[in-house]
Amino acid sequence: MRVAILGVGQTSYEREKGISLDELVFEATKNALEDSGLNLQEIESVVTAGSDGLDGRAISNMTVSGSCGAYLKDEVKVSDGGIYGLVLAYLRVASGLFGNSLVVSWTKSSEVSPDTVGNLSFDPLYLREAGINPITYSAIQVSLYKHITGARDEDAAKVVVKNRGNALKNPLSHLKRKPSVKEIKSSRFVSYPLREIHIPPESDGACALVISSERWLKTRKKTGQKYAWIRGIGWSLEGYYRDEKKELVKLSSLRKAAKTAYKMAGIKNPAKEIDTAEVSDITAYHEIMIYEALGFCGDSEGIELVRKGVTEIDGELPVNPSGGILSSNPIFASSLVRVAEAALQVMGKAGERQVKGVNTALAQGFTWSGTQGSCVVILDNRI
């Protein structure tokens, strides 16, 4: 059964929002419902995606069940990134069990140390004691990628300039200043070869989507609204330990997830058939690796896409027209934001950051450290 995204709701993203987690989630949920044209009474199920560690409490969805509209409704939580909340909601709706669903994800980064929580996810006998966290693990991947491909500091700087420049057109963005290449190259190292400006900020924010089956939509009065149909979806998870050096930069889980999503969507040539992509640029270098894993180019050729301007907002294949994670990073919700922004593109509702002529968009998210797990979603405005 075909499933579509009807409504998108986001908060603005900031270092510290100054409101409670309840208020944060309520704002995103309310915005999604208003955008979809549905009222809360029409919602049949709710899927939440959050982190007990980042929320600082066990069974954290209990805290926000009221503010995300789950009271007296079927609600289930995914203890994973927001894009995986969409996966579960999609499966529940596509099965015919529910006609529609809300998907809600959030993170209040200002109340926690993400690096400390990330470090605790590694084994306590070696990796944790070695100081491994998401940033240091990413730095290991980047070091190897630079060694294999010859990627330069300038290449990463161009990705930062591109994404932060795009963020100037996004009123919801956290970081709204476009740095120069010179400034980026002189910023301090946080974990070699990653500089401070190569990595995302830590943001407060929430994101929500309303999805529905085609069958349920047919029971409603036609409004002429354009939807974002989920044409393809795929996910993959690698092992916990990462010992194969060549695989470390190939993002194997992403390649497998993309292959599944492309097959379902009937996409043969992603570089030509996808009009824009929202990807999880957990570092500037990782965005370049993602180009290769998604099949936008061959292995070690991602740097050429950057140098030729292919992924600029006015390029042949715009990537992260919203500004990406490098501009706004509500950690667990960031991958759902990628879907939300891709949906806005295919629905033609992205405002100043709208890419011209978008019919098909890709959204991509990671889970856990070192790109261990990946998910890819293909959206289209044609039924």
N, C-alpha and C positions, 0 to 999 in steps of 0.2 A: 504494500500500500504506500502511495506517495505521501510525503510529509513536507510541509513548508514552514518557514519562519514568517510569522505574521507581524510581530512587533519586537522592537528593540528598545531597551531602556538602560541608560548608564548614568552614573553620577559624574561629576567632574573629578579629576584625579589630582591630589595634592599631597604634600609631605604629611600634613596633619589637618584633617578636615574640621576638627573642633566639634564634631557631633558624635553621638553614641553609635555603636555597631547596629543597633536596632534601627536608628534613623537612617543610617547609610543604606541598609538593605531595603528599607521601606521606600526610599527615594527611587532606587533603581527599579523595584517591582512596580511601583505606581507609574513610572515613565513607560515601562514596557506594556502595561495594560492599556494605557492611554493611546500608545502608538498602534496597538493591535486593533483597537475598537471594541475590545471585549471588556466585560466587567468581571469582578472577582467571582461572582456567583456562577459564571459560565465555565470557570476553570475546573477541570476534572482531576488534575494531579499536579504535584509539585516535586521537582527534583532539585536538591541543593548540592553544592560542591564547595566544601570548605576544609580547613585544616585545624584539627584540635590543637596542634602544636603552636601554630601561628595565632590562633584565637586564645590560647592560654587556658583552655577549659576542655573537659571531656564532653563528648556528645554535643559539640558546639551548635549543631543545628537546632537543639532545643531552645537555645537563646533567641534565635531569629525566626522560629516557626510562625509566630504571629505576624511579624513585620513582612514576611515574604508570602503571606496569604495562605499558609498551609493549615491553619486551624480548621479542624473537622474535615480535612481533605486527605486523600491518600498522599503521603509524603515519604520520600526516601532520600538518604544522603549518600553521596559519593565522596569518599575521603581522598579526593584527587583533584587535579586541575579542572577548571570550569568546563573545558571542552569535553571532558569525560562525562560531566553531568548531561551535556547535550546528547552524547552517545546513548546513555541510558534512557533519557526521555524519548529520543528518536525510536529506540527499539520498543519501548512500551506503547508508543502511539502507532508505530508501523504494524505492530502485532494486532491492532484492533482492540486491545484491552482498554485504551482510553482514546477519546476523540481529540484531546488537546492536553497540553502541559505547560507549566511555567518552569523555566530553568533559571536558577539564581546562584551566583557565586560572588565571593567578596574576600577582601583582606584589609585589615587595619594595621598596616605596617608600623605606624607610629607607636604602637603599644607593645612592640616585641623586637627582639634582635633576630632577624631572619638568618643571619650567618650562624648564630648559636644554635638555633633550631635545626638548620641544615646540617650542621656538624653532628648533631645527635642522631641523624638518620643513617650515619655510617657505622660500620661494625666497631664495637668498643675496644677490641684488642689491638688493632693496628691503625686503621684509617682515621678513626676519631682522634687517637692520641697523636697522629701525625699532623693534625690541624687541617685535615681535608674538610672543605665545605663547598657549596655550589660554585663559588668564585674560584677557589684554588683548583678544583677539579676541571673547570672550564679552561683555566690557564694551561693545564697540562695538554688538553686537546688542541688549544690554539698553538702552543709551542710546536707540537708535532705537525700541525697543518702548515705552519709557516716553513718548517724544514722541508716538507715534501713538495710544496707548491711554489715556494719563493714569494709568497704574499708579503707585502711590505706594510709598514706603519701607515703609509699614505693611503693604501687601499681601505684599511679600517677607518681611517679618518674621513674618507669620502662617504662611507656608509653612514657615519655619525652625522655628517653635514647634511646628507640627503634626508635622513629620518627626522632630525631636529628641525630642518627647514620645512618639511611637510607638517610638522606639529604646529607650526605657526598658523596654519589654516584650520586647525582643530581646536575649537573653543574648550574642549574638555581636557586637553593635555596638561600634564604636570609641568614639564620643562618647556618653556616658550622662549628660548633664546638659541639662536643658531651660532655655534662657535666656528671659528676659522680653523683650517687645517693646521696652521702654525700653532694655535692654542692647544689643539688636541694633541699634537706631537710633543708638546712641552708639558702636558699635564703629568702628574705624579703616577708612578707605578703602584698598583695595589697588589698585584700578584703577576710577576713577569710572565709573558709580555703584555699583560693587560694593564692599561692605564685607567685612571678613574673615569674618564669620559667614554671609555670603551664599554662600560657596563651600565645597566639601567639604574634609575633611581629607585627608592623604596616609597611606594605610594599608598595612600588610603583610597579605597574606591570599591564600587560594586557594579555588577552588570547583570542584566536579566533579559531573557528572551521568552516569547510566547510562540509555541509551535503547534501545528494542527495537522490532522490527516486530511487528505483531499475529500474523503467521504463526509467528514464532519463539516467541512467548508461548504459542501453542497446543500447542507440543511439551513444555511444562513442566507440572508438577503444579499444579493450581489452589490458590491460597493465600488467596483472598478479599481480596487486597491491592487498594487503590484506586490507579489510575494517573492520570497527567496526560497525556491524549491531545493531540497537536499537531494542532489542527483547521485552523489557518491560519498561514501564514508569508510574509513579504514583506520585501524590502529594496530600497534605492535609493541611488544615489551621484550627487552633483552635481559640477559642474566644480570645478577647483582654485581659480580666482579668483572672488571674489564681488563683482560690481559693481552688481547690481540692488538698490537699497536696500529696496524693498518686499519682495522675495523674502527678504531677509536675516532678517526676523523671522517669515516664514511657515513656516519650516522645511520647505521644499518636498520635500526627500528623505524626510522623515517622513510627509508627506501621501501621497506616492506609495507608500511602503512599507505604510502603514496600509490604503490602498485595496486593494492586492494581498492583504494578509492577511485583510481583511474579506470580500473576494469569495470567497476560498478557504474561509473558515469559514462563509459564508452569513450574515454579520452585516449587517443593514440599518440598525439604529439602535444604534450603539455605546454611547451614553449610557444606554440602557435594557437592553441585552443583556449588557453586561459587568458583572460583580459587583464586581471589584476590579482595580486596575492597579498594576504596579510599573514606574515610569518612571525615566529617567536624568536626575535633577535636578542637572545639572552646575553650575547656580546656582539660587538660589531663584526668580528671575524665569523661568528656562528651564522650570521645572515648569509655570508658568502658560501659557507659550507652547505647551507640549506638549499641554495640555488642548485648545487650539484646533486644533492640527494633527491630533490624533487624532479630532476630531469630537465631543468631549464637550460642546462648545458652539460658538457662532459666533465669527467673528473678532472680536477685541478684547473678548470676553465672559469670558475666563478669570478676570479679576479678580473677577467676580461669583460664580464658583464658590467662590473663596477666602473672600470676604466673607460668603457665606451658609452656609459650613461644609459644602458638598456633598462635599468630598473628605476630610473628617475620617474617622477610622477607624470612627466610628459614623454617618457621613453616608450620603447616597444612593449615592455612588460613591467608596468609599475609595481613595485613591491613596497608595502607599508606606506600607502598614501596617508594613513592616519598619524604617522609618526612612530608607530611601532612601540615595542617595549622599551626601547632606548629613551623614549620620551615620557611614557606613563607605565607604571609597573605595580598594579595591585596584585601582587604575586600569584595567588591561587586563581584569581579571576582573570589574569592576563590572557590566558588562552581562550576564554569565552569572549573576551573583548575582540580577539582576532576574528571570531565568527560574527560577532555583532557588526564589526566594521565591514567585513566582506558582504554581509547581508545588506547593509546600507548602500553599498556600491551597486549591487545588482537591482536593488529597489529604486535606485536613483535618488536617494535621500541623504547623501553624504555632504551636502553643502559645498563649501569652498574646496574641500578635499576630494570632491567627486571627480573620478576619472571618466573621460568621455567614452561613450559607446560600450559600456560594460554590460555584457550578458552573462558571462561565466566568471566566477571568482573562486579562489582557493583560500582556505583558512587552515592554519597549522599550529599545533601546540605540542609542547614537551611535558613530560612528567618525571619527577625525581631528578637526581643529579646526574651530570654527565650524559644528558640526552638519552637516558636508559629507555624511556618509553616515548612514543610519538603517536599523534593522531592527525589525520588529514580529512577535511570536509570540503566537498565541491558543491557550490551553490550556483543556481541558474534562475533567471527570471522567466524562462520559457517552460511551460508545462509539458 
